Amino acid sequence: MIALTINGRLHEVDATPETPLLWVLREWIGMTGTKYGCGVAQCGACSVHVDGAVTRSCSVQVGQIGNAKITTIEGLSPDGLSHPVQKAWDAFEVPQCGYCQSGQIMAAAALLKSNKRPSDADIDAAITNICRCGTYPRIRAAIHAAAKMVQV
């Protein structure tokens, strides 16, 4: 059994240490907000926070997690809507198809935690997630709006 702290709760899973964190989250725990995109850590649809750092869960084995605390999109806010990034995403109608958005939101939340006033260049450097629908202008606008909400 492997013990993982996910969204503040301890979970014990019967998975091999080599199992990707993404599959444990989705298949063993039932947290399907984290999406499978490419499987090679390029697209970012599977982004979660591991001890506060944005991490592509498809490329991390559960045996590597140790005592780190994992936050998924389900744990970003108590109601799934009240984090400043989630509010901004809604206000700016960022999602088109929506598939990549949980990863985009997790990446944006990690950015704002480390950089309260990111420039466009900061956003471009930090948000390397791929959006097939091309909502990048709305993503950037929502991050700037969320930054203002965080500072209030």
N, CA, C and O atoms as a GROMACS GRO file, in nm:
protein
  608
    1MET      N    1   0.084  -0.119   0.000
    1MET     CA    2   0.000   0.000   0.000
    1MET      C    3   0.089   0.125   0.000
    1MET      O    4   0.191   0.130   0.068
    2ILE      N    5   0.047   0.222  -0.076
    2ILE     CA    6   0.116   0.350  -0.081
    2ILE      C    7   0.024   0.456  -0.022
    2ILE      O    8  -0.093   0.466  -0.060
    3ALA      N    9   0.076   0.533   0.073
    3ALA     CA   10  -0.002   0.639   0.138
    3ALA      C   11   0.027   0.772   0.068
    3ALA      O   12   0.142   0.809   0.049
    4LEU      N   13  -0.080   0.842   0.030
    4LEU     CA   14  -0.070   0.972  -0.037
    4LEU      C   15  -0.162   1.071   0.032
    4LEU      O   16  -0.276   1.037   0.067
    5THR      N   17  -0.115   1.192   0.052
    5THR     CA   18  -0.200   1.299   0.104
    5THR      C   19  -0.247   1.381  -0.015
    5THR      O   20  -0.169   1.452  -0.078
    6ILE      N   21  -0.377   1.370  -0.043
    6ILE     CA   22  -0.436   1.436  -0.158
    6ILE      C   23  -0.548   1.526  -0.109
    6ILE      O   24  -0.642   1.480  -0.044
    7ASN      N   25  -0.537   1.654  -0.140
    7ASN     CA   26  -0.638   1.753  -0.100
    7ASN      C   27  -0.665   1.747   0.050
    7ASN      O   28  -0.779   1.761   0.095
    8GLY      N   29  -0.558   1.726   0.127
    8GLY     CA   30  -0.568   1.727   0.272
    8GLY      C   31  -0.615   1.597   0.335
    8GLY      O   32  -0.627   1.589   0.457
    9ARG      N   33  -0.642   1.495   0.254
    9ARG     CA   34  -0.689   1.366   0.307
    9ARG      C   35  -0.588   1.257   0.274
    9ARG      O   36  -0.531   1.254   0.165
   10LEU      N   37  -0.568   1.168   0.368
   10LEU     CA   38  -0.479   1.055   0.347
   10LEU      C   39  -0.553   0.945   0.271
   10LEU      O   40  -0.664   0.906   0.307
   11HIS      N   41  -0.489   0.896   0.166
   11HIS     CA   42  -0.543   0.787   0.085
   11HIS      C   43  -0.439   0.678   0.079
   11HIS      O   44  -0.321   0.705   0.058
   12GLU      N   45  -0.480   0.555   0.097
   12GLU     CA   46  -0.392   0.441   0.079
   12GLU      C   47  -0.436   0.368  -0.045
   12GLU      O   48  -0.553   0.332  -0.060
   13VAL      N   49  -0.340   0.345  -0.135
   13VAL     CA   50  -0.372   0.280  -0.262
   13VAL      C   51  -0.285   0.157  -0.280
   13VAL      O   52  -0.168   0.155  -0.241
   14ASP      N   53  -0.342   0.057  -0.340
   14ASP     CA   54  -0.271  -0.066  -0.370
   14ASP      C   55  -0.220  -0.056  -0.514
   14ASP      O   56  -0.274  -0.118  -0.605
   15ALA      N   57  -0.114   0.023  -0.531
   15ALA     CA   58  -0.055   0.045  -0.662
   15ALA      C   59   0.094   0.018  -0.653
   15ALA      O   60   0.154   0.030  -0.546
   16THR      N   61   0.153  -0.019  -0.764
   16THR     CA   62   0.298  -0.037  -0.765
   16THR      C   63   0.364   0.101  -0.762
   16THR      O   64   0.304   0.198  -0.810
   17PRO      N   65   0.484   0.112  -0.708
   17PRO     CA   66   0.552   0.243  -0.702
   17PRO      C   67   0.574   0.308  -0.838
   17PRO      O   68   0.590   0.430  -0.846
   18GLU      N   69   0.575   0.229  -0.945
   18GLU     CA   70   0.598   0.282  -1.080
   18GLU      C   71   0.472   0.339  -1.145
   18GLU      O   72   0.480   0.400  -1.251
   19THR      N   73   0.357   0.319  -1.082
   19THR     CA   74   0.231   0.367  -1.140
   19THR      C   75   0.232   0.519  -1.147
   19THR      O   76   0.262   0.585  -1.048
   20PRO      N   77   0.199   0.577  -1.262
   20PRO     CA   78   0.192   0.722  -1.272
   20PRO      C   79   0.087   0.780  -1.176
   20PRO      O   80  -0.022   0.724  -1.159
   21LEU      N   81   0.122   0.890  -1.114
   21LEU     CA   82   0.030   0.958  -1.022
   21LEU      C   83  -0.104   0.984  -1.089
   21LEU      O   84  -0.208   0.969  -1.025
   22LEU      N   85  -0.104   1.022  -1.214
   22LEU     CA   86  -0.229   1.050  -1.287
   22LEU      C   87  -0.326   0.932  -1.278
   22LEU      O   88  -0.445   0.952  -1.253
   23TRP      N   89  -0.277   0.811  -1.299
   23TRP     CA   90  -0.366   0.695  -1.299
   23TRP      C   91  -0.415   0.664  -1.159
   23TRP      O   92  -0.529   0.620  -1.141
   24VAL      N   93  -0.331   0.687  -1.059
   24VAL     CA   94  -0.376   0.666  -0.921
   24VAL      C   95  -0.487   0.765  -0.889
   24VAL      O   96  -0.589   0.728  -0.831
   25LEU      N   97  -0.468   0.893  -0.927
   25LEU     CA   98  -0.571   0.994  -0.901
   25LEU      C   99  -0.702   0.956  -0.968
   25LEU      O  100  -0.808   0.960  -0.905
   26ARG      N  101  -0.698   0.921  -1.095
   26ARG     CA  102  -0.819   0.896  -1.172
   26ARG      C  103  -0.881   0.759  -1.143
   26ARG      O  104  -1.002   0.749  -1.120
   27GLU      N  105  -0.800   0.655  -1.145
   27GLU     CA  106  -0.852   0.518  -1.138
   27GLU      C  107  -0.866   0.464  -0.997
   27GLU      O  108  -0.963   0.395  -0.966
   28TRP      N  109  -0.771   0.494  -0.911
   28TRP     CA  110  -0.777   0.440  -0.775
   28TRP      C  111  -0.858   0.530  -0.682
   28TRP      O  112  -0.937   0.481  -0.601
   29ILE      N  113  -0.839   0.663  -0.694
   29ILE     CA  114  -0.905   0.757  -0.603
   29ILE      C  115  -1.037   0.808  -0.660
   29ILE      O  116  -1.127   0.843  -0.583
   30GLY      N  117  -1.051   0.812  -0.792
   30GLY     CA  118  -1.174   0.858  -0.854
   30GLY      C  119  -1.180   1.009  -0.876
   30GLY      O  120  -1.288   1.064  -0.897
   31MET      N  121  -1.066   1.075  -0.873
   31MET     CA  122  -1.061   1.219  -0.899
   31MET      C  123  -1.032   1.240  -1.047
   31MET      O  124  -0.916   1.240  -1.090
   32THR      N  125  -1.136   1.258  -1.123
   32THR     CA  126  -1.123   1.263  -1.269
   32THR      C  127  -1.109   1.404  -1.324
   32THR      O  128  -1.110   1.423  -1.446
   33GLY      N  129  -1.098   1.504  -1.238
   33GLY     CA  130  -1.077   1.640  -1.286
   33GLY      C  131  -0.941   1.658  -1.351
   33GLY      O  132  -0.926   1.741  -1.441
   34THR      N  133  -0.843   1.581  -1.308
   34THR     CA  134  -0.710   1.583  -1.368
   34THR      C  135  -0.719   1.497  -1.494
   34THR      O  136  -0.758   1.380  -1.487
   35LYS      N  137  -0.683   1.553  -1.607
   35LYS     CA  138  -0.704   1.486  -1.736
   35LYS      C  139  -0.578   1.423  -1.792
   35LYS      O  140  -0.467   1.469  -1.766
   36TYR      N  141  -0.597   1.317  -1.870
   36TYR     CA  142  -0.490   1.257  -1.949
   36TYR      C  143  -0.490   1.329  -2.083
   36TYR      O  144  -0.593   1.336  -2.150
   37GLY      N  145  -0.375   1.381  -2.121
   37GLY     CA  146  -0.364   1.447  -2.250
   37GLY      C  147  -0.269   1.375  -2.342
   37GLY      O  148  -0.312   1.311  -2.439
   38CYS      N  149  -0.142   1.384  -2.313
   38CYS     CA  150  -0.041   1.328  -2.402
   38CYS      C  151   0.036   1.211  -2.342
   38CYS      O  152   0.086   1.126  -2.416
   39GLY      N  153   0.046   1.205  -2.212
   39GLY     CA  154   0.119   1.097  -2.146
   39GLY      C  155   0.268   1.114  -2.140
   39GLY      O  156   0.339   1.028  -2.088
   40VAL      N  157   0.320   1.226  -2.193
   40VAL     CA  158   0.465   1.249  -2.193
   40VAL      C  159   0.502   1.385  -2.134
   40VAL      O  160   0.609   1.440  -2.163
   41ALA      N  161   0.414   1.440  -2.051
   41ALA     CA  162   0.440   1.565  -1.977
   41ALA      C  163   0.458   1.688  -2.066
   41ALA      O  164   0.526   1.783  -2.027
   42GLN      N  165   0.400   1.687  -2.183
   42GLN     CA  166   0.413   1.802  -2.273
   42GLN      C  167   0.292   1.895  -2.269
   42GLN      O  168   0.309   2.017  -2.274
   43CYS      N  169   0.172   1.841  -2.261
   43CYS     CA  170   0.053   1.925  -2.279
   43CYS      C  171   0.005   1.993  -2.151
   43CYS      O  172  -0.050   2.102  -2.157
   44GLY      N  173   0.026   1.931  -2.035
   44GLY     CA  174  -0.012   1.993  -1.909
   44GLY      C  175  -0.155   1.968  -1.865
   44GLY      O  176  -0.196   2.021  -1.762
   45ALA      N  177  -0.232   1.890  -1.939
   45ALA     CA  178  -0.371   1.861  -1.897
   45ALA      C  179  -0.375   1.790  -1.762
   45ALA      O  180  -0.476   1.795  -1.692
   46CYS      N  181  -0.267   1.723  -1.727
   46CYS     CA  182  -0.262   1.644  -1.604
   46CYS      C  183  -0.199   1.720  -1.487
   46CYS      O  184  -0.163   1.658  -1.387
   47SER      N  185  -0.185   1.850  -1.498
   47SER     CA  186  -0.115   1.928  -1.396
   47SER      C  187  -0.186   1.927  -1.262
   47SER      O  188  -0.307   1.948  -1.252
   48VAL      N  189  -0.107   1.903  -1.157
   48VAL     CA  190  -0.150   1.909  -1.018
   48VAL      C  191  -0.041   1.983  -0.942
   48VAL      O  192   0.062   2.017  -1.000
   49HIS      N  193  -0.064   2.010  -0.815
   49HIS     CA  194   0.041   2.068  -0.730
   49HIS      C  195   0.096   1.958  -0.641
   49HIS      O  196   0.021   1.883  -0.578
   50VAL      N  197   0.227   1.948  -0.635
   50VAL     CA  198   0.295   1.859  -0.542
   50VAL      C  199   0.379   1.950  -0.453
   50VAL      O  200   0.477   2.010  -0.497
   51ASP      N  201   0.340   1.958  -0.327
   51ASP     CA  202   0.400   2.053  -0.232
   51ASP      C  203   0.401   2.195  -0.291
   51ASP      O  204   0.499   2.268  -0.275
   52GLY      N  205   0.293   2.231  -0.358
   52GLY     CA  206   0.275   2.366  -0.410
   52GLY      C  207   0.333   2.391  -0.548
   52GLY      O  208   0.304   2.493  -0.609
   53ALA      N  209   0.415   2.300  -0.598
   53ALA     CA  210   0.476   2.318  -0.730
   53ALA      C  211   0.391   2.249  -0.836
   53ALA      O  212   0.348   2.135  -0.819
   54VAL      N  213   0.366   2.320  -0.946
   54VAL     CA  214   0.288   2.259  -1.054
   54VAL      C  215   0.369   2.142  -1.109
   54VAL      O  216   0.488   2.153  -1.137
   55THR      N  217   0.299   2.028  -1.125
   55THR     CA  218   0.364   1.903  -1.163
   55THR      C  219   0.277   1.829  -1.263
   55THR      O  220   0.155   1.821  -1.246
   56ARG      N  221   0.337   1.776  -1.364
   56ARG     CA  222   0.265   1.697  -1.464
   56ARG      C  223   0.253   1.554  -1.412
   56ARG      O  224   0.350   1.478  -1.410
   57SER      N  225   0.134   1.519  -1.369
   57SER     CA  226   0.113   1.393  -1.297
   57SER      C  227   0.130   1.268  -1.383
   57SER      O  228   0.143   1.158  -1.329
   58CYS      N  229   0.129   1.282  -1.514
   58CYS     CA  230   0.147   1.164  -1.600
   58CYS      C  231   0.291   1.115  -1.597
   58CYS      O  232   0.317   1.000  -1.632
   59SER      N  233   0.383   1.199  -1.555
   59SER     CA  234   0.525   1.161  -1.560
   59SER      C  235   0.587   1.141  -1.422
   59SER      O  236   0.708   1.123  -1.411
   60VAL      N  237   0.506   1.144  -1.317
   60VAL     CA  238   0.554   1.123  -1.181
   60VAL      C  239   0.501   0.990  -1.131
   60VAL      O  240   0.380   0.965  -1.136
   61GLN      N  241   0.589   0.906  -1.083
   61GLN     CA  242   0.547   0.778  -1.028
   61GLN      C  243   0.506   0.798  -0.883
   61GLN      O  244   0.566   0.877  -0.811
   62VAL      N  245   0.403   0.725  -0.839
   62VAL     CA  246   0.356   0.742  -0.702
   62VAL      C  247   0.464   0.708  -0.601
   62VAL      O  248   0.464   0.762  -0.490
   63GLY      N  249   0.556   0.622  -0.636
   63GLY     CA  250   0.665   0.588  -0.546
   63GLY      C  251   0.762   0.702  -0.524
   63GLY      O  252   0.842   0.698  -0.430
   64GLN      N  253   0.757   0.805  -0.609
   64GLN     CA  254   0.844   0.922  -0.596
   64GLN      C  255   0.782   1.030  -0.506
   64GLN      O  256   0.852   1.123  -0.468
   65ILE      N  257   0.656   1.019  -0.473
   65ILE     CA  258   0.585   1.125  -0.401
   65ILE      C  259   0.628   1.135  -0.255
   65ILE      O  260   0.644   1.245  -0.203
   66GLY      N  261   0.647   1.024  -0.190
   66GLY     CA  262   0.685   1.025  -0.048
   66GLY      C  263   0.579   1.093   0.036
   66GLY      O  264   0.461   1.061   0.025
   67ASN      N  265   0.621   1.186   0.120
   67ASN     CA  266   0.530   1.257   0.211
   67ASN      C  267   0.477   1.388   0.152
   67ASN      O  268   0.413   1.466   0.223
   68ALA      N  269   0.502   1.413   0.025
   68ALA     CA  270   0.458   1.537  -0.037
   68ALA      C  271   0.306   1.547  -0.036
   68ALA      O  272   0.236   1.446  -0.039
   69LYS      N  273   0.256   1.668  -0.030
   69LYS     CA  274   0.112   1.694  -0.032
   69LYS      C  275   0.070   1.727  -0.175
   69LYS      O  276   0.129   1.812  -0.242
   70ILE      N  277  -0.033   1.658  -0.219
   70ILE     CA  278  -0.083   1.673  -0.355
   70ILE      C  279  -0.213   1.752  -0.351
   70ILE      O  280  -0.301   1.725  -0.269
   71THR      N  281  -0.225   1.849  -0.442
   71THR     CA  282  -0.351   1.921  -0.459
   71THR      C  283  -0.395   1.903  -0.603
   71THR      O  284  -0.318   1.929  -0.696
   72THR      N  285  -0.518   1.860  -0.621
   72THR     CA  286  -0.576   1.845  -0.754
   72THR      C  287  -0.675   1.960  -0.776
   72THR      O  288  -0.699   2.041  -0.687
   73ILE      N  289  -0.731   1.965  -0.895
   73ILE     CA  290  -0.831   2.068  -0.924
   73ILE      C  291  -0.949   2.057  -0.827
   73ILE      O  292  -1.012   2.158  -0.794
   74GLU      N  293  -0.981   1.935  -0.782
   74GLU     CA  294  -1.091   1.917  -0.689
   74GLU      C  295  -1.060   1.979  -0.552
   74GLU      O  296  -1.153   2.011  -0.478
   75GLY      N  297  -0.934   1.997  -0.519
   75GLY     CA  298  -0.895   2.050  -0.389
   75GLY      C  299  -0.847   2.194  -0.392
   75GLY      O  300  -0.806   2.247  -0.289
   76LEU      N  301  -0.851   2.259  -0.509
   76LEU     CA  302  -0.801   2.396  -0.518
   76LEU      C  303  -0.885   2.492  -0.435
   76LEU      O  304  -0.832   2.585  -0.375
   77SER      N  305  -1.015   2.469  -0.432
   77SER     CA  306  -1.105   2.551  -0.349
   77SER      C  307  -1.212   2.459  -0.292
   77SER      O  308  -1.243   2.356  -0.351
   78PRO      N  309  -1.267   2.497  -0.177
   78PRO     CA  310  -1.366   2.408  -0.112
   78PRO      C  311  -1.489   2.378  -0.196
   78PRO      O  312  -1.545   2.269  -0.188
   79ASP      N  313  -1.531   2.474  -0.276
   79ASP     CA  314  -1.654   2.455  -0.354
   79ASP      C  315  -1.628   2.437  -0.504
   79ASP      O  316  -1.722   2.424  -0.582
   80GLY      N  317  -1.502   2.436  -0.543
   80GLY     CA  318  -1.469   2.419  -0.684
   80GLY      C  319  -1.486   2.543  -0.768
   80GLY      O  320  -1.469   2.538  -0.890
   81LEU      N  321  -1.520   2.654  -0.704
   81LEU     CA  322  -1.547   2.777  -0.780
   81LEU      C  323  -1.487   2.903  -0.719
   81LEU      O  324  -1.484   3.007  -0.785
   82SER      N  325  -1.440   2.896  -0.597
   82SER     CA  326  -1.409   3.021  -0.526
   82SER      C  327  -1.262   3.064  -0.528
   82SER      O  328  -1.230   3.172  -0.478
   83HIS      N  329  -1.174   2.986  -0.584
   83HIS     CA  330  -1.035   3.031  -0.597
   83HIS      C  331  -1.034   3.147  -0.698
   83HIS      O  332  -1.108   3.143  -0.796
   84PRO      N  333  -0.952   3.248  -0.676
   84PRO     CA  334  -0.949   3.361  -0.770
   84PRO      C  335  -0.928   3.321  -0.916
   84PRO      O  336  -0.986   3.382  -1.005
   85VAL      N  337  -0.847   3.221  -0.941
   85VAL     CA  338  -0.827   3.176  -1.080
   85VAL      C  339  -0.955   3.115  -1.134
   85VAL      O  340  -0.991   3.141  -1.250
   86GLN      N  341  -1.025   3.037  -1.055
   86GLN     CA  342  -1.152   2.979  -1.100
   86GLN      C  343  -1.255   3.088  -1.128
   86GLN      O  344  -1.329   3.081  -1.227
   87LYS      N  345  -1.260   3.189  -1.041
   87LYS     CA  346  -1.353   3.301  -1.063
   87LYS      C  347  -1.321   3.374  -1.193
   87LYS      O  348  -1.411   3.406  -1.271
   88ALA      N  349  -1.193   3.399  -1.215
   88ALA     CA  350  -1.151   3.470  -1.337
   88ALA      C  351  -1.178   3.386  -1.461
   88ALA      O  352  -1.219   3.439  -1.564
   89TRP      N  353  -1.154   3.255  -1.452
   89TRP     CA  354  -1.180   3.166  -1.565
   89TRP      C  355  -1.327   3.176  -1.606
   89TRP      O  356  -1.359   3.180  -1.725
   90ASP      N  357  -1.414   3.180  -1.507
   90ASP     CA  358  -1.557   3.191  -1.534
   90ASP      C  359  -1.591   3.329  -1.591
   90ASP      O  360  -1.663   3.339  -1.690
   91ALA      N  361  -1.538   3.434  -1.529
   91ALA     CA  362  -1.570   3.570  -1.573
   91ALA      C  363  -1.524   3.597  -1.717
   91ALA      O  364  -1.590   3.669  -1.791
   92PHE      N  365  -1.410   3.539  -1.756
   92PHE     CA  366  -1.356   3.563  -1.889
   92PHE      C  367  -1.394   3.453  -1.989
   92PHE      O  368  -1.346   3.452  -2.102
   93GLU      N  369  -1.481   3.361  -1.945
   93GLU     CA  370  -1.528   3.252  -2.030
   93GLU      C  371  -1.411   3.187  -2.104
   93GLU      O  372  -1.414   3.171  -2.226
   94VAL      N  373  -1.308   3.149  -2.026
   94VAL     CA  374  -1.186   3.094  -2.085
   94VAL      C  375  -1.209   2.964  -2.160
   94VAL      O  376  -1.164   2.952  -2.274
   95PRO      N  377  -1.278   2.866  -2.102
   95PRO     CA  378  -1.286   2.736  -2.172
   95PRO      C  379  -1.364   2.744  -2.302
   95PRO      O  380  -1.466   2.811  -2.313
   96GLN      N  381  -1.313   2.672  -2.400
   96GLN     CA  382  -1.390   2.649  -2.521
   96GLN      C  383  -1.434   2.503  -2.515
   96GLN      O  384  -1.550   2.476  -2.484
   97CYS      N  385  -1.344   2.410  -2.543
   97CYS     CA  386  -1.383   2.269  -2.523
   97CYS      C  387  -1.368   2.232  -2.376
   97CYS      O  388  -1.440   2.146  -2.326
   98GLY      N  389  -1.275   2.295  -2.306
   98GLY     CA  390  -1.258   2.277  -2.163
   98GLY      C  391  -1.167   2.165  -2.120
   98GLY      O  392  -1.136   2.154  -2.001
   99TYR      N  393  -1.122   2.081  -2.211
   99TYR     CA  394  -1.046   1.962  -2.172
   99TYR      C  395  -0.918   1.996  -2.097
   99TYR      O  396  -0.886   1.930  -1.998
  100CYS      N  397  -0.846   2.095  -2.139
  100CYS     CA  398  -0.717   2.129  -2.078
  100CYS      C  399  -0.730   2.222  -1.958
  100CYS      O  400  -0.631   2.251  -1.892
  101GLN      N  401  -0.850   2.267  -1.930
  101GLN     CA  402  -0.865   2.378  -1.835
  101GLN      C  403  -0.827   2.346  -1.691
  101GLN      O  404  -0.777   2.434  -1.621
  102SER      N  405  -0.849   2.225  -1.643
  102SER     CA  406  -0.808   2.196  -1.505
  102SER      C  407  -0.657   2.211  -1.492
  102SER      O  408  -0.609   2.265  -1.393
  103GLY      N  409  -0.583   2.163  -1.591
  103GLY     CA  410  -0.438   2.179  -1.588
  103GLY      C  411  -0.396   2.324  -1.603
  103GLY      O  412  -0.301   2.368  -1.537
  104GLN      N  413  -0.465   2.398  -1.688
  104GLN     CA  414  -0.435   2.541  -1.706
  104GLN      C  415  -0.458   2.615  -1.574
  104GLN      O  416  -0.376   2.698  -1.533
  105ILE      N  417  -0.569   2.586  -1.507
  105ILE     CA  418  -0.602   2.652  -1.381
  105ILE      C  419  -0.498   2.619  -1.275
  105ILE      O  420  -0.456   2.707  -1.200
  106MET      N  421  -0.456   2.494  -1.267
  106MET     CA  422  -0.356   2.456  -1.168
  106MET      C  423  -0.223   2.526  -1.195
  106MET      O  424  -0.156   2.570  -1.101
  107ALA      N  425  -0.185   2.538  -1.321
  107ALA     CA  426  -0.061   2.608  -1.356
  107ALA      C  427  -0.072   2.756  -1.321
  107ALA      O  428   0.023   2.815  -1.269
  108ALA      N  429  -0.187   2.816  -1.350
  108ALA     CA  430  -0.206   2.959  -1.320
  108ALA      C  431  -0.206   2.983  -1.170
  108ALA      O  432  -0.147   3.082  -1.123
  109ALA      N  433  -0.269   2.896  -1.093
  109ALA     CA  434  -0.270   2.911  -0.947
  109ALA      C  435  -0.130   2.903  -0.890
  109ALA      O  436  -0.095   2.979  -0.799
  110ALA      N  437  -0.049   2.810  -0.941
  110ALA     CA  438   0.090   2.798  -0.894
  110ALA      C  439   0.170   2.923  -0.931
  110ALA      O  440   0.250   2.971  -0.852
  111LEU      N  441   0.147   2.976  -1.051
  111LEU     CA  442   0.216   3.098  -1.092
  111LEU      C  443   0.183   3.213  -0.998
  111LEU      O  444   0.272   3.283  -0.952
  112LEU      N  445   0.054   3.233  -0.969
  112LEU     CA  446   0.013   3.345  -0.885
  112LEU      C  447   0.058   3.329  -0.740
  112LEU      O  448   0.073   3.427  -0.668
  113LYS      N  449   0.081   3.207  -0.699
  113LYS     CA  450   0.132   3.186  -0.564
  113LYS      C  451   0.276   3.234  -0.554
  113LYS      O  452   0.318   3.284  -0.449
  114SER      N  453   0.352   3.219  -0.660
  114SER     CA  454   0.493   3.259  -0.659
  114SER      C  455   0.517   3.399  -0.716
  114SER      O  456   0.620   3.460  -0.688
  115ASN      N  457   0.424   3.448  -0.795
  115ASN     CA  458   0.441   3.578  -0.860
  115ASN      C  459   0.305   3.649  -0.857
  115ASN      O  460   0.217   3.620  -0.938
  116LYS      N  461   0.290   3.742  -0.764
  116LYS     CA  462   0.160   3.808  -0.743
  116LYS      C  463   0.121   3.904  -0.855
  116LYS      O  464   0.003   3.934  -0.872
  117ARG      N  465   0.217   3.951  -0.932
  117ARG     CA  466   0.190   4.045  -1.041
  117ARG      C  467   0.264   4.004  -1.167
  117ARG      O  468   0.357   4.073  -1.209
  118PRO      N  469   0.225   3.893  -1.228
  118PRO     CA  470   0.300   3.848  -1.346
  118PRO      C  471   0.276   3.936  -1.468
  118PRO      O  472   0.165   3.984  -1.492
  119SER      N  473   0.382   3.957  -1.542
  119SER     CA  474   0.372   4.027  -1.670
  119SER      C  475   0.327   3.927  -1.777
  119SER      O  476   0.320   3.807  -1.750
  120ASP      N  477   0.298   3.975  -1.896
  120ASP     CA  478   0.264   3.884  -2.005
  120ASP      C  479   0.379   3.786  -2.029
  120ASP      O  480   0.356   3.667  -2.052
  121ALA      N  481   0.502   3.835  -2.022
  121ALA     CA  482   0.619   3.748  -2.043
  121ALA      C  483   0.628   3.643  -1.932
  121ALA      O  484   0.663   3.528  -1.959
  122ASP      N  485   0.598   3.682  -1.808
  122ASP     CA  486   0.598   3.586  -1.698
  122ASP      C  487   0.495   3.476  -1.721
  122ASP      O  488   0.521   3.358  -1.699
  123ILE      N  489   0.377   3.517  -1.766
  123ILE     CA  490   0.269   3.421  -1.792
  123ILE      C  491   0.311   3.326  -1.905
  123ILE      O  492   0.294   3.205  -1.894
  124ASP      N  493   0.364   3.382  -2.012
  124ASP     CA  494   0.407   3.299  -2.125
  124ASP      C  495   0.514   3.199  -2.083
  124ASP      O  496   0.515   3.085  -2.131
  125ALA      N  497   0.605   3.240  -1.995
  125ALA     CA  498   0.712   3.152  -1.951
  125ALA      C  499   0.661   3.043  -1.856
  125ALA      O  500   0.709   2.930  -1.860
  126ALA      N  501   0.564   3.078  -1.773
  126ALA     CA  502   0.517   2.983  -1.671
  126ALA      C  503   0.407   2.891  -1.719
  126ALA      O  504   0.400   2.775  -1.677
  127ILE      N  505   0.322   2.939  -1.805
  127ILE     CA  506   0.207   2.859  -1.850
  127ILE      C  507   0.245   2.795  -1.984
  127ILE      O  508   0.223   2.851  -2.091
  128THR      N  509   0.302   2.676  -1.973
  128THR     CA  510   0.346   2.604  -2.093
  128THR      C  511   0.246   2.497  -2.135
  128THR      O  512   0.274   2.417  -2.224
  129ASN      N  513   0.131   2.496  -2.071
  129ASN     CA  514   0.025   2.401  -2.105
  129ASN      C  515  -0.027   2.432  -2.246
  129ASN      O  516  -0.027   2.546  -2.290
  130ILE      N  517  -0.069   2.328  -2.313
  130ILE     CA  518  -0.120   2.342  -2.450
  130ILE      C  519  -0.272   2.347  -2.448
  130ILE      O  520  -0.338   2.267  -2.383
  131CYS      N  521  -0.327   2.443  -2.522
  131CYS     CA  522  -0.472   2.455  -2.541
  131CYS      C  523  -0.498   2.441  -2.691
  131CYS      O  524  -0.465   2.530  -2.769
  132ARG      N  525  -0.557   2.329  -2.729
  132ARG     CA  526  -0.584   2.306  -2.871
  132ARG      C  527  -0.683   2.407  -2.928
  132ARG      O  528  -0.681   2.434  -3.048
  133CYS      N  529  -0.767   2.463  -2.844
  133CYS     CA  530  -0.867   2.560  -2.891
  133CYS      C  531  -0.808   2.700  -2.906
  133CYS      O  532  -0.871   2.787  -2.966
  134GLY      N  533  -0.689   2.721  -2.852
  134GLY     CA  534  -0.622   2.851  -2.869
  134GLY      C  535  -0.679   2.963  -2.785
  134GLY      O  536  -0.683   3.077  -2.830
  135THR      N  537  -0.722   2.933  -2.664
  135THR     CA  538  -0.781   3.038  -2.579
  135THR      C  539  -0.675   3.117  -2.502
  135THR      O  540  -0.704   3.175  -2.398
  136TYR      N  541  -0.554   3.118  -2.552
  136TYR     CA  542  -0.443   3.184  -2.482
  136TYR      C  543  -0.470   3.331  -2.446
  136TYR      O  544  -0.433   3.372  -2.336
  137PRO      N  545  -0.530   3.412  -2.532
  137PRO     CA  546  -0.558   3.552  -2.492
  137PRO      C  547  -0.652   3.558  -2.371
  137PRO      O  548  -0.633   3.641  -2.282
  138ARG      N  549  -0.754   3.471  -2.367
  138ARG     CA  550  -0.845   3.470  -2.252
  138ARG      C  551  -0.777   3.415  -2.128
  138ARG      O  552  -0.804   3.461  -2.017
  139ILE      N  553  -0.688   3.318  -2.145
  139ILE     CA  554  -0.612   3.264  -2.033
  139ILE      C  555  -0.529   3.375  -1.971
  139ILE      O  556  -0.530   3.394  -1.849
  140ARG      N  557  -0.456   3.448  -2.054
  140ARG     CA  558  -0.372   3.558  -2.005
  140ARG      C  559  -0.456   3.665  -1.935
  140ARG      O  560  -0.419   3.712  -1.828
  141ALA      N  561  -0.567   3.703  -1.995
  141ALA     CA  562  -0.654   3.804  -1.934
  141ALA      C  563  -0.708   3.756  -1.800
  141ALA      O  564  -0.715   3.833  -1.704
  142ALA      N  565  -0.746   3.630  -1.792
  142ALA     CA  566  -0.799   3.575  -1.667
  142ALA      C  567  -0.691   3.571  -1.559
  142ALA      O  568  -0.720   3.596  -1.442
  143ILE      N  569  -0.569   3.540  -1.596
  143ILE     CA  570  -0.460   3.538  -1.498
  143ILE      C  571  -0.435   3.679  -1.444
  143ILE      O  572  -0.415   3.696  -1.324
  144HIS      N  573  -0.435   3.778  -1.531
  144HIS     CA  574  -0.419   3.917  -1.485
  144HIS      C  575  -0.534   3.958  -1.392
  144HIS      O  576  -0.512   4.024  -1.290
  145ALA      N  577  -0.656   3.918  -1.425
  145ALA     CA  578  -0.771   3.950  -1.339
  145ALA      C  579  -0.761   3.877  -1.206
  145ALA      O  580  -0.789   3.935  -1.101
  146ALA      N  581  -0.721   3.752  -1.208
  146ALA     CA  582  -0.705   3.676  -1.084
  146ALA      C  583  -0.597   3.738  -0.996
  146ALA      O  584  -0.610   3.740  -0.874
  147ALA      N  585  -0.492   3.788  -1.057
  147ALA     CA  586  -0.384   3.853  -0.981
  147ALA      C  587  -0.438   3.974  -0.905
  147ALA      O  588  -0.397   3.999  -0.792
  148LYS      N  589  -0.529   4.048  -0.967
  148LYS     CA  590  -0.590   4.163  -0.899
  148LYS      C  591  -0.678   4.118  -0.783
  148LYS      O  592  -0.683   4.184  -0.679
  149MET      N  593  -0.748   4.004  -0.799
  149MET     CA  594  -0.834   3.952  -0.692
  149MET      C  595  -0.750   3.905  -0.574
  149MET      O  596  -0.789   3.922  -0.458
  150VAL      N  597  -0.636   3.847  -0.602
  150VAL     CA  598  -0.548   3.796  -0.496
  150VAL      C  599  -0.493   3.912  -0.414
  150VAL      O  600  -0.474   3.898  -0.294
  151GLN      N  601  -0.468   4.024  -0.478
  151GLN     CA  602  -0.408   4.139  -0.410
  151GLN      C  603  -0.508   4.220  -0.329
  151GLN      O  604  -0.467   4.300  -0.245
  152VAL      N  605  -0.635   4.201  -0.353
  152VAL     CA  606  -0.738   4.279  -0.283
  152VAL      C  607  -0.749   4.236  -0.140
  152VAL      O  608  -0.830   4.290  -0.065
   0.00000   0.00000   0.00000
